[in-house]
Amino acid sequence: MPIHLKQTHSDWLDLQQVFISQSSDAALFRAFFEHAHTPLLIVDDDLQVLEANATASHILGLDSGSPNDLLSGFWSISATAVLRMIEGVKRRRPVSPVSARTSADLLVEVDAFLIEGDGAAAMGVIVTDRSSIDEAQRQLKDQEERYRSLFEWAPVAMREEDFTAVGLWLGRLRAEGVMDLAAHMDDHPEDVERAIMSIRTSRVNAATVDLLKAPSALAITRGFREDELTPQVLGSFKDQFLTLWNGDTDHQADFVGVNFIGQPFECRLWWKVPRTAAGRDLSRVAVSLLDLTQLRATERRLERLVADKDRFIASVSHELRTPLSAVLGLSEELATNWERFEEGELRELTGLIAAQSADLALLVEDLLVAANLDAGRVAISGAVVDLKELAARALADCQRSNPSVDSVEILGPTTLAFADPVRTRQIIRNLITNAVRYGGDEVAVNVGASNRPYVAVIDNGEGIALEHRESIFVAYFQAETQERILGSLGLGLSIARELARRMDGDLSYCYEDSRSSFRLDLPQA
């Protein structure tokens, strides 16, 4: 039942008749008033509540046992705003609903209107609970912001494109009797370009700007650039148009694009057309691009590495088999026919066995060091060493297996450094071997000190191509000149640089004055 808070008004019965007269069914009106979920009130000129439904009584905290002033249901500041609005209603001025807070701190919207009839006058007041509406709006805004943030800051490049014009073009082709779209596009490449240029980019995220190296998002939304329509890009769009032609809504493909600064990039395209009750919505095609440039480059490097290791295994087999065969063959010859050889021949044959064995020992040492470096088991010690003396000993190691090394000279003064004597000697030996085998016919070893003590192995060969000057220090690296550069196993230089750096030194290559120079720098003694 509605709460009758003030029935002393002399015209109250007449006022009720005014309400009843608005409906052909007084009971229907009464049911509406009583059970409405919206707070409804009737107040007199003094703003005393004549009648209020249950919802209004609950929201405004009205007491059914005593008269109630409408304004008592609001905060003082809100009550002032409500009073100002009602005064406007009394004076028949245009008014707008006002936002207010009830005494229970509930956010509401208050509207009022004048009720007149048969000499009775009062005001109807409608109080709308805004708290739930505002909360719903806040949640909606929060969701919108969240999805906007997901789009804007997603690590994957995303864009929204409008293919409406493309859909119209495809529709015209069907109407003209085109049956084979692929053949039509091959015969009319200009149509394909026009269709691409008709696509409008509505939105892009930050990752798209980064991927395309664009000056801004606006530069992307201006449309596709002619310079980016490479054969690969054109082919990708043809496939997309075929997807639309066939009535599908999903498309996926890999292609190579061109960014705003002319650099190619490899990516995977995902493309989806949303469906609505009316069919496909070509105005909101969702496109995402996953940058595969680094991944593809890594895959190619791994493929090369696997291929290089395969070649390395073949090289190991060959290089180990050659000295082993020589040692085995010569040893069997000596064991079987020792008495047939003269003393000079015996010395020559045993010398060959010793040289081949030394060569074999060096190969095995490189393999063991490479394996231990990978496993982190190579111990490095430090001591004061004489680089010229170590160079001479390394040269002697090389001379035992290769007589042509006799022409190599060691130049420069006695130079002290702080290094591992065994590893330093191994590095110098590898550098001399490489220079003699794969460099020019003039090889020299220079020892000295500038900023740091160094040993440089120099030859007058053709040198290493600029693009390979760092790759030669990568294990198993292969290039067109690999056999000239790296030697039989492709490990010597990578081992040498790694050992040098573990001694706080370095190994570098340069080509100046028609000469190649591998330089080992080491710490001061």
HELIX and SHEET records of a PDB file:
HELIX    1   1 TRP A   12  SER A   21  1                                  10    
HELIX    2   2 ALA A   26  HIS A   35  1                                  10    
HELIX    3   3 ALA A   54  LEU A   60  1                                   7    
HELIX    4   4 LEU A   70  GLY A   73  5                                   4    
HELIX    5   5 SER A   76  LYS A   90  1                                  15    
HELIX    6   6 SER A  131  TRP A  153  1                                  23    
HELIX    7   7 THR A  164  ALA A  175  1                                  12    
HELIX    8   8 LEU A  181  ASP A  187  1                                   7    
HELIX    9   9 PRO A  189  SER A  198  1                                  10    
HELIX   10  10 ALA A  206  LEU A  212  1                                   7    
HELIX   11  11 ALA A  217  THR A  221  1                                   5    
HELIX   12  12 GLU A  226  GLU A  228  5                                   3    
HELIX   13  13 PRO A  231  TRP A  245  1                                  15    
HELIX   14  14 LEU A  282  ARG A  284  5                                   3    
HELIX   15  15 THR A  293  ASN A  337  1                                  45    
HELIX   16  16 TRP A  338  ARG A  340  5                                   3    
HELIX   17  17 GLU A  343  ALA A  375  1                                  33    
HELIX   18  18 LEU A  387  SER A  401  1                                  15    
HELIX   19  19 PRO A  403  SER A  407  5                                   5    
HELIX   20  20 PRO A  421  TYR A  438  1                                  18    
HELIX   21  21 LEU A  466  HIS A  468  5                                   3    
HELIX   22  22 SER A  471  PHE A  473  5                                   3    
HELIX   23  23 GLN A  482  ILE A  485  1                                   4    
HELIX   24  24 GLY A  492  ARG A  502  1                                  11    
SHEET    1   A 6 ILE A   3  HIS A   4  0                                        
SHEET    2   A 6 VAL A  49  ALA A  52 -1                                        
SHEET    3   A 6 LEU A  40  VAL A  43 -1                                        
SHEET    4   A 6 ALA A 120  ASP A 129 -1                                        
SHEET    5   A 6 LEU A 107  GLY A 117 -1                                        
SHEET    6   A 6 VAL A  98  ARG A 101 -1                                        
SHEET    1   B 5 ARG A 200  VAL A 204  0                                        
SHEET    2   B 5 ALA A 157  ASP A 162 -1                                        
SHEET    3   B 5 VAL A 285  ASP A 291 -1                                        
SHEET    4   B 5 PRO A 264  LYS A 272 -1                                        
SHEET    5   B 5 ASP A 250  VAL A 258 -1                                        
SHEET    1   C 2 ARG A 275  THR A 276  0                                        
SHEET    2   C 2 GLY A 279  ARG A 280 -1                                        
SHEET    1   D 2 ALA A 383  ASP A 386  0                                        
SHEET    2   D 2 LEU A 416  ALA A 419 -1                                        
SHEET    1   E 5 GLU A 409  LEU A 411  0                                        
SHEET    2   E 5 VAL A 443  ALA A 449  1                                        
SHEET    3   E 5 PRO A 453  ASP A 459 -1                                        
SHEET    4   E 5 ARG A 515  ASP A 521 -1                                        
SHEET    5   E 5 ASP A 506  GLU A 512 -1                                        
END                                                                             
